[in-house]
């Protein structure tokens, strides 16, 4: 009987040590994963910020130089809308 209790205690101790090591490994993995996620989030934020800056720059360039590009700009839109409004005001007289 004493031998069985010693074996049972030894088995319980091995189980406790295994659970302790498992918890430690899980905690380390979670820490590593959260660091990787934070790094990727920071990298993605930087990419998004750069894309926003480029988009704003492209919009500003196209608005400042409307005749140098084939794209419709606000200046050409305003010119067209002025002519359009003048045409309708002329017809309503």
Secondary structure, DSSP 4 states (H G I P E B T S, - for coil): -HHHHHHHHHHHHHHHHHHHHHHHHHHHHHHHHHHHHHHHHHHHHHHHHHHHHHHHHHHHHHHH-GGGSSS--HHHHHHHHHHHHHHHHHHT-
